[in-house]
Amino acid sequence: MTWAEYLDLAGEVLGIELWRIPLVVVSAVGIYFAFLLLVRLFGSRILTGLAGFDIVMVIMFGAVAGRVVIGHPPSLAAGVIGLATLMATAALFALLRRNVDTVRIIDSPPTVVLAHGEILEEYVWPTHVTREDIVVALRSAGCASFDQAQCVVLESNGTLSVIRAGTRIEPALLWDVRGAEEVLESGPEAADRDGSAEDRSRED
């Protein structure tokens, strides 16, 4: 048998022409990067705050992405290669995310969307968080009013974290959070700093 015949036989056994394998790999990597870019543009909240319309869009996105990766006609081998490529790409990004600078490029930074009972519109609008999202997060945290929340933070994974009023926050916990100054400048920590400054001035 010639090499061409061996290649044709291998393609028949695998259920995919060998020349299509690199195309499946490239398509899978391309879809992965496209998904990261879209999440970066539209906000990580789209991954967790799913209403009916959002779920439909996610299903359609998966269908389109799957067809692009597997190609036509679809085959088991193409599906396995595509999934393996996506998982390998995800594992590679998991390694890259150990670097702080890489995380800042890939992920949307955590953002304060509510501080001391006040919704921060300048941060809410670009993150695509709605008032209803914040209300649901407050209810889930057992807050009966906006004033009972010292802050609500939109995390990089799209979830909303609630810190109740009166809780002492270590500044280190908010060092990488956008809008952290809105929380720390008028919270209990600021009062402690002001009180300590006054005590020192009295001693002097």
N, C-alpha and C positions, 0 to 999 in steps of 0.2 A: 504493500500500500504506500502511496505517496503521502507527503506531509499534508497536502490539501485534503486528501481522503481521511487522514487521521483527525484533522481539525473538524471536518464535517461530522465525523462519527462522534467526536467529543461534544459537539454542539447538539447532536441528537440525543445523547445520553443526558446532558445537563438540561435540555429543554430550552436553550438559549444560544444564539450564535455567539461565538467567542468575541467577535468584534463589538458586540453590544455591551459586554461587561464593563469596559472603561466608561462608556456612556452612562450606564446606570450609576456607577460610582460618582462621576462628576455631577450628575443630576441630583443625587442624594445630598452631596456636600453643598451644592448650590441652593437647594431647597432649605437646608438647615440655616445657611447664612441669611437667606431671604426671610425666614421666620424670625431670626434674631433681630434683623433690621426692622421688621414690621412691629415687633413687640417694643423695640426701642422708640419707634416713632409714635405709636398709639398708646404706649404705657403698659406696664405690667399688670395693671388692674384688669385688663381685658381677659387675662387668663383665669381670674378667680370670680370676678363679678359678672356671672353669666345669667342674663335674662333669656327669654325664649328666642328672641331674634339673634342674640349673641351665640347661642348654642347652634342655631341653624348655620350661622356663618362659619363656626369652627368645624362643623361636619363638612360643609362645602369645601373649606380650605383643605381638610384632610383628604377629601376625594380628589381634588385637583392635584395636591402634592403627590398622592399615591400614583396617579396616572402619569405624572411627569417623571417620577423616579423609575417606575417599572417599565413604562413605555408601552408600545403596542406591537404585537399582541402581548398581553400580560402572561407571565409564566411563573412557576414556583421558584425557579432558580433566580430570576430577576428580583422577585420579592425578597428572597433570603439575602441576596447580595445587597439590595437597597437597605434592608433593616440592619444588616451587619455594618454597613457604612455609616448609617445614622448613629448607631450605638458607639462605634469607634470614634466618630466626630464628637459625640457628647462626652465620652471619656477623656478625649484630648482637651476639650474646653474645661472639664472639671480640674484637670491638672493645671491649666493656665490660670484658673480662677484663684489659685493659691497666692498669686501675686496681686497685691492690693491695687496697683495701677491698672492691671488687666481687668480686674473686677469693675473698676470705675468706667472703663471703656465699654464693657459688655453689658453690664447691668445698669438699670436706672437707679440713681441714688435714693436712699430712704428719704422721705420728705414729710415734714410736719404739715398736716392739713387742718389741724385745729389746735389752738393754744389758749389755755385758760378760758374755755367756753366760747371762744370766738373762732369762726371758720375763716381760714386764711385764703381769701379768694385768689391772691396772686400765685399761690402754690396749687390750689385745687384745680384751676382751669387747665394748666398744661399736663396735669397727671390724669385727667379725665375721671376724677373721683366726683361723685354726685353727693348732694346733701343727704339723699336717701341712704347711700353707702355708709356715710358717717353715722347717721341715726341708727342703722342696724348694728354697727360696731359698738355704739354706746349701749344699746339695749343688751347686746350679748355680754358686755362687760358689767352689767348690773347698774348702769348709771341711769338715774331717773331724770336728769336734766343735763344740759350742756355744761353748766357750771361745775358739775361733779367730775368733769374730766380735765386734768391738767394739760394733757395733750393727746392727740391721735396722730400716729405716724403711719404713713403708707410705706410698707417695707418693699424691698427690691423684688420679692416674690409675689407682690400684689395683695398681700394680706394687710389688714389694718390692726395696729396694736394700740391699745388704750392704756394710758397711765392715769390713774385716778388722782383727783385733787388732794393736796395735803401730803402726797408721797414725795419723799426726798429723792431727787434724781442726781446720780453721780454724773458730772459733765462728760466723763469718758464714755458713757453709754450713748451719748448723742454727738460724739466727735465727728462722725461722718454723715450726719443727718442734715439735709438742707432745711433751713429755717429753724435750727436749734436755738438760735439767739432769741427767737420770739418766745421760747419757753423759759430759758434760763435767766433772761434779763429781768423778769418780773415774777419768778417763782420763789419758793422757799429758800433756794440756794442764794438768790440775790439778796433776800432779806437777811440771811445769815451773814453774807459778806458785808452788807451795810452795817449790821449790828456790830460785827467785829471791828470794822473801821472806826465806828463811833467809840467803842470801848478803848481802842488804842489811842484815839485822840484825847479821851478823858485822862488816860494814864499819863500821857505826855503833859 
